[in-house]
Amino acid sequence: MNKKFWYLTKLSFNKKVKSKWFVITNVILLVAIVALLNIQSIIEFFGGDFESKTNVLVVDNANAYEIFKTNLETYESDENFEVSLSSESVDEITSDLTNEDLVVVLNANAEEYLTSEVISNEKIDSLTYQIILQALNSTKTTVGMLDANIDPNVLASISTSITVDRTILNEEATTDENMDMVMSSVFPTLILPFFMLIIFLVQMVGGEICEEKTTRSMEIIIANVSPKAHLLAKVLASNLFVLLQGLLLIIYAVIAYIISLYLSGSAVAGMSIDFGSILDALNLSGMSNALILVIPITLIMIVLSFAAYALVAGILASMTVNIEDFNQLQTPIVLLSLAGYYLAIMAAMFDGSIFIRIVSYIPFLSVFISPTLFLLGQITIFDMIISIVILILFIYILLKFGLKVYKTGILNYSSGKVWSKLFKAFRE
């Protein structure tokens, strides 16, 4: 029996890995990931220039050029401005204005202190305009204070950012605002591939069993191996394939990052995620030490969750006779995993809630929520271990009672309603 089980597992695994679609899909994934993480270099190769500067020509009729220049340099962020004072009139400047030039006219006004006109040859993008508008507003405020004869030292003190000392009385708190960036921007990106792999796993297990039932090859297979060996072989082969695909995605991301370093000489170009800031946030919030504990436990939960999802998909697929029926049965599984994904993203909003703590123990959902709550300091390692124990018990129940349903449904080709057949099998 062991030989037949391993032969069936190997056959199912090789069928997935050695197919031309596996190769084609992974080539596309590699190209897509490399392109995504090097989008800035690609745009620059086709003529885009992220390093070009926008020439801001200032016509100063209010003696406020230096103030405006200082404010613009403060607000410019990632935009590149080259600010210069023009001695020409507006008509002379605009006669040969290029698309890279902007004209900012500063005019004195008795009632509003300062008014301005922004002139460009083409439409200005919204980010550039907002930066210039912020600089103009700050310039107007400064000019108004100077006209009111406010002492320069007082003006400088008013203009500086407020100094805030943070004091957290709860010594057990393990996270702060520094984790908001990690949980809101990076975390959804990290768990999205895992969510997609679960959907892929469910469809793969169910689709393969439906295919064998549709072609009637299931009768030949079950005549040589037991339903238990057949189901476990499908589950093991599919899990190995999904884990391999997940490992390949990590390798593709590393390759893309290395290529980005080679092309740009710095971190991933064009990406909104600043890895240095993320590491600083992790260190400041104390999460770097927690990751040492949570990563291995999370990996165990991932493997167990993959097994649970595959078992449920296989058991449900045994009650179907075509892929359309299985699509009906897999919908609740997809919705359940989707709920876990969004609850993990919004976990910080449930701080102190008993609801989210209970949900972290539920199989299928725990793999998404438990690591998140631990990083947020809402649960402990002991709670994560409880989630693992519950998940193992759930898998045991699936094997004990689900196999009976699988044995009943695997050779059932009746055309009755799929949900009716499922409930009848559970009752029996």
C-alpha positions in Angstrom: 0.0 0.0 0.0 2.9 2.4 0.8 4.4 1.8 -2.6 1.1 2.5 -4.3 0.6 5.6 -2.2 4.0 7.1 -3.0 3.6 6.1 -6.7 0.3 8.0 -6.8 1.8 11.0 -5.0 4.7 11.1 -7.4 2.5 10.7 -10.4 0.2 13.5 -9.3 3.1 15.8 -8.4 5.0 15.2 -11.7 1.8 15.8 -13.6 1.7 19.3 -12.3 5.5 20.1 -12.3 6.4 18.6 -15.7 3.5 20.3 -17.6 4.3 23.0 -20.1 1.9 25.3 -18.4 3.9 25.2 -15.2 7.0 26.3 -17.1 5.2 29.0 -19.0 3.4 30.3 -15.9 6.6 30.5 -14.0 8.4 32.3 -16.8 5.6 34.8 -16.9 5.7 35.2 -13.1 9.5 35.8 -13.1 9.3 38.4 -15.9 6.3 40.1 -14.2 8.0 40.3 -10.8 11.3 41.5 -12.2 9.4 44.1 -14.3 7.4 45.3 -11.3 10.3 45.8 -9.0 12.3 47.5 -11.8 9.5 49.5 -13.4 11.5 52.8 -13.0 14.5 51.4 -14.8 12.2 50.1 -17.6 10.5 53.4 -18.0 13.9 55.2 -18.1 15.1 52.7 -20.8 12.1 53.7 -23.0 12.8 57.4 -22.6 11.4 58.2 -19.2 13.5 60.5 -17.1 12.9 60.4 -13.3 16.0 62.5 -12.6 14.9 65.5 -14.8 14.4 68.7 -13.0 11.6 71.1 -13.3 12.8 74.7 -13.8 10.9 77.1 -11.7 11.4 80.7 -12.9 10.3 83.2 -10.3 9.2 86.7 -11.2 9.4 88.5 -7.8 7.2 91.5 -7.5 6.8 91.1 -3.7 10.4 90.8 -2.5 9.6 87.2 -1.3 11.9 85.1 -3.6 14.2 83.7 -0.9 11.2 82.8 1.3 9.5 81.0 -1.5 12.6 79.2 -2.5 13.2 78.0 1.1 9.6 76.8 1.4 9.7 75.0 -2.0 12.9 73.1 -1.0 11.2 72.1 2.2 8.1 70.7 0.5 9.6 69.3 -2.7 10.1 65.7 -1.3 10.8 63.4 -4.3 10.2 66.1 -6.9 13.2 67.8 -8.4 13.0 71.6 -8.8 15.6 74.0 -10.0 14.5 77.4 -8.6 15.9 80.6 -10.1 15.1 84.3 -9.9 14.3 85.8 -13.3 15.0 89.4 -14.2 12.9 89.2 -17.4 9.2 90.2 -17.6 6.5 87.6 -17.8 5.9 88.2 -21.5 9.6 87.7 -22.2 9.8 84.5 -20.3 6.6 82.9 -21.7 7.6 83.7 -25.3 10.1 80.7 -25.3 8.8 78.6 -22.4 9.6 74.9 -22.6 7.6 72.0 -21.2 10.1 71.6 -18.3 9.7 75.2 -17.2 7.2 76.7 -14.8 6.8 80.4 -14.1 5.7 81.6 -10.6 4.8 85.2 -10.3 4.8 86.7 -6.8 2.8 89.8 -6.5 2.4 92.0 -3.4 -1.2 92.7 -2.3 -2.4 95.1 0.4 -5.3 93.0 1.6 -4.0 89.4 1.0 -0.3 90.2 1.5 0.7 88.0 -1.4 -0.9 86.7 -4.6 0.6 84.5 -7.3 0.2 83.3 -10.8 1.6 80.0 -12.0 2.3 79.7 -15.8 3.2 76.6 -17.7 3.3 75.5 -21.3 1.5 72.2 -20.6 -0.8 70.9 -17.9 1.0 70.4 -14.5 0.6 67.1 -12.8 -1.3 67.3 -9.5 1.6 66.4 -7.2 3.8 69.2 -8.6 1.1 71.7 -8.4 0.2 70.7 -4.8 3.9 71.2 -3.7 4.1 74.6 -5.3 0.7 75.6 -3.8 1.9 74.5 -0.3 5.1 76.5 -0.8 3.1 79.6 -1.9 0.7 79.3 1.2 3.7 79.1 3.5 5.3 82.1 1.8 2.1 84.1 2.1 2.0 83.3 5.9 5.6 84.4 6.4 5.1 87.6 4.3 2.1 88.4 6.4 3.9 88.0 9.7 6.8 90.1 8.4 4.4 92.9 7.4 3.0 92.7 10.9 6.5 93.5 12.3 6.7 90.2 14.1 10.2 89.6 15.4 12.2 87.2 13.1 13.2 85.0 16.1 9.5 84.7 17.1 8.7 83.9 13.5 11.3 81.2 13.3 10.0 79.7 16.6 6.4 79.7 15.3 7.4 78.1 12.0 9.4 75.2 13.5 7.7 71.8 14.0 6.3 71.0 17.4 8.4 68.8 19.7 6.5 65.9 21.1 7.7 63.5 23.8 6.0 60.1 23.7 5.2 58.5 27.0 3.4 55.1 27.1 2.2 54.1 30.5 1.3 50.6 29.6 4.7 48.7 29.9 3.2 45.6 28.2 2.5 47.5 25.0 4.7 46.0 22.3 3.8 48.2 19.4 3.4 51.8 18.5 2.6 54.1 15.6 5.8 52.9 13.9 4.1 49.6 13.1 1.3 51.3 11.2 3.4 51.6 8.1 4.4 48.0 8.3 0.9 46.6 9.0 -0.8 48.9 6.5 1.6 48.8 3.5 3.9 45.8 3.8 1.8 43.2 5.6 -1.0 43.0 3.0 1.7 42.6 0.3 3.3 39.7 2.2 0.1 37.7 2.9 -1.4 38.3 -0.6 0.7 35.6 -2.2 -0.2 33.2 0.6 -3.9 33.9 0.0 -3.5 33.3 -3.7 -1.7 30.0 -3.1 -4.6 28.8 -0.9 -7.1 29.6 -3.7 -4.8 27.8 -6.2 -4.5 24.8 -3.9 -8.2 24.4 -3.5 -8.9 24.6 -7.2 -6.0 22.2 -8.0 -7.1 19.5 -5.6 -10.8 19.8 -6.5 -10.1 20.1 -10.2 -7.9 17.0 -10.4 -10.5 14.8 -8.5 -13.3 16.2 -10.7 -11.3 15.4 -13.8 -10.7 11.8 -12.7 -14.4 11.4 -12.0 -15.4 13.0 -15.3 -13.1 10.7 -17.3 -14.2 7.6 -15.3 -10.5 6.9 -14.5 -11.5 7.1 -10.8 -13.0 3.6 -11.0 -9.7 2.1 -12.2 -7.7 4.1 -9.5 -9.9 3.1 -6.6 -9.8 -0.5 -7.7 -6.1 -0.5 -7.0 -5.7 1.9 -4.1 -8.0 2.7 -1.1 -9.9 6.0 -1.1 -7.8 7.0 1.9 -4.6 6.6 0.1 -6.0 8.3 -3.0 -7.1 11.4 -1.0 -3.9 11.7 1.0 -1.8 11.3 -2.2 -3.7 14.1 -3.8 -3.4 16.3 -0.7 0.4 15.6 -0.3 1.2 16.1 -4.0 -0.8 19.4 -4.2 0.8 20.7 -1.0 4.3 19.9 -2.2 3.5 21.7 -5.5 2.1 24.8 -3.7 5.1 24.9 -1.3 7.4 24.6 -4.4 5.5 27.4 -6.1 5.8 29.6 -3.0 9.5 29.0 -2.8 9.9 29.9 -6.5 8.0 33.2 -5.9 10.5 34.1 -3.1 13.4 33.2 -5.4 11.9 35.4 -8.1 11.5 38.3 -5.7 15.2 37.9 -4.6 16.3 37.9 -8.3 14.3 41.0 -9.0 15.7 42.8 -6.0 19.3 41.9 -7.0 18.6 43.1 -10.6 17.3 46.3 -9.2 20.4 46.8 -7.1 22.5 46.2 -10.2 20.6 48.6 -12.4 20.0 51.4 -9.9 22.8 50.9 -7.3 20.2 51.3 -4.5 17.0 49.9 -3.1 14.2 48.9 -5.4 13.6 51.8 -7.7 10.2 53.2 -8.2 8.6 51.3 -5.3 6.7 53.0 -2.6 8.0 50.7 0.1 11.1 52.0 1.8 12.8 48.9 3.3 15.1 51.0 5.4 12.2 52.7 7.0 10.5 49.4 7.6 13.5 48.0 9.4 13.7 51.1 11.5 10.0 50.8 12.4 10.5 47.2 13.3 13.4 48.1 15.6 11.7 51.0 17.2 8.6 49.0 17.9 10.5 46.0 19.3 9.0 43.7 16.6 12.4 42.5 15.3 12.8 40.2 18.3 9.2 39.0 18.0 9.8 38.0 14.4 12.3 35.4 15.5 9.6 33.6 17.4 6.6 34.2 15.1 8.3 33.2 11.8 8.8 29.5 12.6 5.4 29.2 14.3 3.8 30.9 11.3 5.5 28.5 8.9 4.0 25.5 10.9 0.6 27.1 10.7 0.9 27.6 7.0 1.8 24.0 6.3 -1.1 22.7 8.5 -3.5 25.2 7.0 -2.5 24.1 3.5 -3.3 20.5 4.5 -6.7 21.5 6.0 -7.7 23.4 3.0 -6.6 20.6 0.6 -8.5 18.0 2.7 -11.7 20.0 2.6 -11.3 20.6 -1.1 -10.8 16.9 -1.8 -13.7 15.8 0.4 -16.1 18.4 -1.3 -14.8 17.5 -4.8 -15.7 13.8 -4.2 -19.4 14.7 -4.1 -19.3 16.4 -7.5 -19.5 15.0 -11.0 -18.2 18.1 -12.9 -16.2 21.2 -12.4 -19.3 23.4 -12.3 -20.6 21.6 -9.2 -17.2 21.9 -7.5 -17.2 25.7 -8.2 -20.4 25.9 -6.1 -18.8 24.0 -3.2 -15.5 25.9 -3.2 -17.2 29.3 -3.0 -17.6 29.1 0.9 -13.9 28.2 1.2 -12.8 31.1 -0.9 -15.0 33.5 1.0 -13.7 32.1 4.3 -10.1 32.7 3.3 -11.0 36.1 1.9 -12.5 37.0 5.3 -9.3 35.9 7.0 -7.2 38.0 4.7 -9.2 41.2 5.3 -9.5 40.6 9.1 -5.7 40.3 9.2 -5.4 43.7 7.5 -7.9 45.3 9.8 -6.7 43.6 13.0 -5.3 46.8 14.5 -8.9 48.2 14.5 -10.0 45.4 16.9 -7.5 46.2 19.6 -8.7 44.6 22.9 -11.7 42.9 21.2 -12.7 39.4 22.4 -14.2 38.8 18.9 -10.8 39.0 17.1 -9.1 36.9 19.7 -11.7 34.1 19.3 -11.5 34.3 15.6 -7.7 33.8 15.8 -8.4 30.3 17.1 -10.7 29.3 14.2 -9.1 26.9 11.6 -8.7 28.4 8.1 -8.7 31.9 9.7 -6.0 31.5 12.4 -3.2 31.3 9.9 -4.0 34.9 8.7 -5.0 36.4 12.1 -2.8 34.9 14.8 0.6 36.1 13.5 -0.9 39.5 12.9 -2.3 39.8 16.5 0.9 38.6 17.9 2.9 41.3 16.0 0.4 43.9 17.3 0.9 42.6 20.8 -2.8 41.6 21.3 -2.0 37.8 21.9 1.0 35.8 23.1 2.9 32.8 21.8 0.8 30.6 24.0 -2.3 31.8 22.0 -0.6 30.9 18.7 0.2 27.4 20.1 -3.4 27.0 21.0 -4.4 27.9 17.4 -2.0 25.2 16.2 -3.4 22.6 18.5 -6.9 23.4 17.4 -5.8 23.2 13.8 -4.3 19.8 14.3 -7.5 18.6 16.0 -9.5 19.9 13.1 -7.3 18.0 10.6 -7.8 14.9 12.7 -11.6 15.3 12.6 -11.4 15.8 8.8 -9.4 12.6 8.5 -11.7 10.6 10.8 -15.1 11.7 9.5 -14.3 13.3 6.2 -12.8 10.1 4.8 -16.2 8.5 5.3 -17.8 11.1 3.2 -15.0 10.7 0.6 -15.5 7.0 0.4 -19.2 7.5 -0.1 -18.9 10.2 -2.7 -15.9 9.2 -4.7 -17.8 6.7 -6.9 -21.1 8.4 -6.7 -22.1 9.7 -10.1 -25.7 10.7 -9.4 -26.9 13.9 -10.9 -28.7 15.1 -7.9 -28.2 18.5 -6.3 -24.7 18.7 -5.1 -25.6 20.3 -1.7 -28.2 17.7 -1.1 -25.7 14.9 -1.8 -23.2 16.6 0.5 -25.6 16.9 3.5 -26.9 13.3 2.9 -23.3 12.0 3.0 -22.7 13.8 6.3 -25.9 12.4 7.8 -25.0 8.9 6.8 
